[in-house]
Amino acid sequence: MLVKTIFIFLITLLGYSEWLLGTSFLQRPIILGSLVGLVMGNLPAGIIMGATLEMAMVGAVSVGAYNPPDLVSGTILGVSLAIQSGAKASAALTLGIPVATIMLAMNIGFGQPLMLMLIHRCDKHAKNADVKRFTIDMFIAGYLQNWCGILIVPLAFYFGSSTVTHLLGSIPSFIQAGMQVAAGLLPALGFAMLAQMIMNKKVVPFFFFGFFVVAYGGISTTGVAIFAVILVSIMLIYQNTSKSKAVKEVDTTEGDGFDEF
């Protein structure tokens, strides 16, 4: 059990290393679930459970300031405890989603403030051209923002699903309600900050047009995206045609140097 816990800790550390390795999608459930299944000695179950969680969280992608549920903790705990108890993929999904949501709130509440402190130190070291200290603080800050998940995931696996369920159930109702409200506000905050970066007078009419088409037209997001691609293509064709006509008019009106003779 101890050896498996160590491997679960290493997988957790790998999942939280995307900030260091770039956008490699290591934290996606289909990857982590397979690794957990390999450690647990049941690779097919890990792949199936990881794929099930991937389908449920396929839209959990960070856009702007929006933070999706913590895929690393939800996947690793959901898959490992489900395999350990001999349950089906639905059990991994049932346990993984609440764990991912609660861990997101914990990482934001307890991890990111510490990470921001080190980031401010990084700014100071960069100003002083202290590359060594900058590198150390930057390396620590990346993992410090997820210290809750790095610590809790292997401990929860070691003590078993009953302990995790008990801990989740012992959280006061007002804290759970606050977490749900915060989780509901985070997407709106993320899209608002993203809109603030790209919004201008030319974009605003199209933004509200797309919003009202989705809200009152009953068209899905995919339908709006297809419609937008067609509309942009038509506009590009129109612009290219207008430019070609303008060039032809300039060529016919200017003439050449022998016209005056």
PyMOL commands that set and color helices and strands:
alter all, ss='L'
color gray80, all
select helices_A, chain A and resi 2-15+18-21+29-39+43-56+71-84+89-127+131-144+147-159+161-169+173-198+204-217+221-254
alter helices_A, ss='H'
color red, helices_A
deselect
rebuild
show_as cartoon
